[in-house]
Amino acid sequence: MPRRVAPFDYQHAVKQGHQLPVLRYLNVDRFVHRPLGALVVRAVYPTRISPNQITYASFVVGVVAAACFCLPVRGWVVAGACLQLLSNVLDSADGMLARAKGLGSRFGATLDLMLDRIGDLLLYGSTIVAYYNATGDARLAIAGLVGLSAFNLQVTLYYLVEQYRKAERTGMSGETRALASWAIVVCALAGRFDLLMWLMILEPIGNIVYRLWYFHHLPADPA
């Protein structure tokens, strides 16, 4: 007889952690992406599909989304916006499946982390290409590239501070990634990638300043 599979427990599968106060009422990760990810988990839960396979699927969908943004056709850009949203939902599903089945591992967590960062670089970089294709404005596109570099710096600072704190969580906040995902959708539908360029420039600068301030207010030599 086939092995009986325990029912999927959504509350147990949802990642527990802090909630950024500024996003308390804009937490689309908690109220949109996690419930949608749970639908994916419910569908694959009785199967042999592994969390790592969903991680790879999320990454592939994200790469396709980035490729769509690079095409100078509005329809493909909108398709890219929808696909990167799907990628984000799948990204919430892999960890939920791992927790639901007790399959969590350091390899899986690190794989998810690495592919997320590569995917972010490709996605945000492709939105700069989409903006340039739509407007031909090289100055703001170059500023967007500077913002992308600053974004990568803020990510590095985040992990350095977390390492110093010896924090156990391995990923950046899903709240901010999910909100950025919807910002991309709104900008794509409105044809206003210029707003996204300014966001990519200003947000990392503010975040870098905050990270430096936060680090200097941590206890010295945490246990």
C-alpha positions, 0 to 999 in steps of 0.5 A, a space after each residue: 500500500 502507498 505510504 499515507 501522507 499527513 495533511 498539509 498544515 498551512 500554519 506550520 508551513 508558513 515561515 515564522 519571523 519578524 515583520 517590518 513595521 513599515 510594511 505592516 499594512 503592505 505585506 503582500 507576501 503574507 496576504 497574497 504570495 503565501 496563500 498563493 504559494 500554499 495552493 502550489 504546495 497543496 498541489 505538489 504535497 502528495 507527489 515526489 516533487 522536492 522543495 529544491 525542484 520548486 526552487 529551480 522552477 522559480 529561478 527558471 521562470 524568473 530568468 524567462 521573465 527577465 528575458 521578456 523585459 529585454 524585448 522592445 515590445 510592450 506585450 512581452 514586458 507585461 508578460 515579464 511582469 506577470 512571470 516575475 510575479 509567478 516566480 515570486 509566488 513559487 519562491 514562497 512555495 519551496 520553503 513552505 513545502 520543505 517545512 511541511 514535509 520536514 525536508 529543510 536543509 542547509 543546502 536547500 536554504 543556501 541554494 534558494 538564497 543563491 538563486 534568489 540573488 542571481 534572479 534579483 540581479 537579472 530581473 532588476 537589470 532587465 527592467 533597466 533595459 526595458 526602460 531604455 527600450 521604451 524611452 531611449 533615455 540613457 542618463 536615467 538608465 545609467 543612473 539605474 545601473 548605479 542604483 543596481 550596484 548600490 542594491 548589490 552593496 546593500 545586500 552585501 551589508 545586510 548579510 555582513 550585519 546578519 553574520 555579525 549578529 549571528 542571526 539564524 535566518 538565511 534570507 532577506 525579507 520576503 516582505 520587501 521582495 514581494 512588494 518590489 515584485 508588485 511595484 514592477 507589475 504596476 510600473 509595467 502596466 502603467 508604462 512608468 518604468 521611470 518611477 522604478 528607476 528612481 526607486 532603484 536609485 533612492 531605496 538602496 541609498 537609504 538602506 545603506 545609510 540605515 544598515 550603517 546606522 543599525 550596525 553602529 547601534 548593535 551591542 559590541 561583540 554579540 555572544 
